[in-house]
């Protein structure tokens, strides 16, 4: 389990990013000797065994080496820039980075220090979960691998599997004797020998007889028959009993399972209980259905668990994050864990299991990338295993990440929350949603007036938010500011003077005066020359040069002259990558997509994928380029984190989560 100190250090770094320390070795006063680390930022978190450290060095003498903890770095420019790969131990790794120079036969050194935290293998979208009582661990399924979590310490490890590779894996069931696990996939069920790690397909179309299924919604082991039971979500919607030895599938019921995501087995009553529009039980002998409760209407259950001793069913609602408890005897439902209980808010809960010995529920959460423990007595939540630290609102669904010139960092979430990040503390400044269905677009920092500017697509407007008080005022809309009305103002950028608004309905870039709210079409059908803007997706602008770059899915990457609004196609577009950041000095831009970082060469128009290495980058929504440190900062929706990526080496670490 990760040390608590990690984010106390790590959460400050993406606006400090490893400032250099003083010298060492008592160099002579007339020697100017400096060494700095560009990557990783001090306090960065990774689950890799090694990390590539790179930086710069300078001196008014001949530099003859740079070392990190006595491991020599390599360089092809006399150590003006350097890099070295260093091993990481679990926990905190303190590194001294030293530069050496020689003048007049005397040795001179200077150094700086960084800390890098290595955690156990980080979760990436955990889905299914099952108790391995034989070995005192929790097994957690991801789409292509299986992890083991210690039930006491939360320590994580990846199980080495041989044979058939897991693909689109989901729900999991374990035999009572702990010998085998069955994992649902897309149209198949995998079998894993928990002693050897050998993996094969237990049943699928063409393997075994009986009706096949297309999308396994749930898998449970039936102690009474020593067989396992699986349900189909999108095919027949039926439930099948599967013989593990012969792979023969026997249809138990085909009633109403398409709307259900999981089920449990009541071994005492020999029945199957599932939640859909109602809580329904099916007798496994007669297939007769009985409605236990109609209180489940409107819920979206993604995980169920069963307490056999009390005949209690637990379910977690995907929409609210609440954990509900039903009595299978009385049908009465109550909220076990919700807003009134302590602990991290559930973001995207999936599988769940009841651990009787500790009277707690254990569930996976794709949004938190963690396993969460819920005390059944109190409903309080805690992280059993996962990269989590710090206080304040979660950074799930980051829409935009911005920084002020003095180093303050703010995140805009898709739900309208604006979060101030300082050290390991996250503070909610304001929620700018005027109504439940308000859709926010983007955010920038207006340094001249020390405020945040947020675009709103529904009730089209630009809002100004005071970062100190949270007060919200309207900067520009139908009642404030002159010029063409905004229709669908989405992404916005700042050129040092104006807000540049990408209006996807107008198919134009609108320049908004940050004092008056006045609007002028800066580039579009009636302004500027060059290729027409057709399907605007994202943009960025340089606050120093005013240079503007747009990803237009209908055309490509379009550079817009800051004086004339004239447009020039500089590269073919990469579809549906949500955000864009310009590196003006390097004449390149970066765009993030599903698990990837794309570099656009603004000179040649060439697109290359930066091959990254480090904690999972699953669903990045926003990207920010740090010109001082040559580091790309990415807000990742799936892992609810901010990561730092070296665009030159591809290494990445978590800086806030």
ABEGO torsion letter per residue (X at the ends): XBBAAAAAAAAAAAAAGGBBBBBBGGBBAABBBBBBBAOBBBGBBBABABBBBBBBBBBABBBAEBBBGGBBBBBAAGGABBBBBBBBBBEBBBBBBBBBBBBGGBBBBBBBBBBBBBBBBBBBGBABBBBBAAAGBBBBBBAABBBBBBAAAGBBBBBBBBEBBBBGBBBBBBBAAGABBBBBBBGBBBBBBAAAGBBBBABBBGBEBEBBBABBABBBBBAAAGBBBBBBAABAGBBBBBBAAAGBBBBABABGAAABABBBBBAAAGBBBBBBABBBBBBAAAGBBBBABAAABGBBBABBBBBAAAGBBBBBBAAAGBBBBBBAAAGBBBBABBAABBEBBBABBBBBBBBAAAGBBBBBBAAAGBBBBBBAAAGBBBBABEBBBEBEBBABGBABBBBBAAGBBBBBBAAGBBBBBBEABBBBABBABABAABBBABBBBBAAAGBBBBBBABGBBBBBBBAAAGBBBBABBAABEBEBBBABBBBBBBAGABBBBBBAAAGBBBBBBAAAGBBBBABEAABEBEBBBABBABBBBBAAAGBBBBBBAAAEBBBBBAAAGBBBBABBBBBGBABBBBBAAAGBBBBBBBGBBBBBBAAAGBBBBBBBBEBBBABBABBBBBAAAGBBBBBBAAAGBBBBBBAAAGBBBBABX
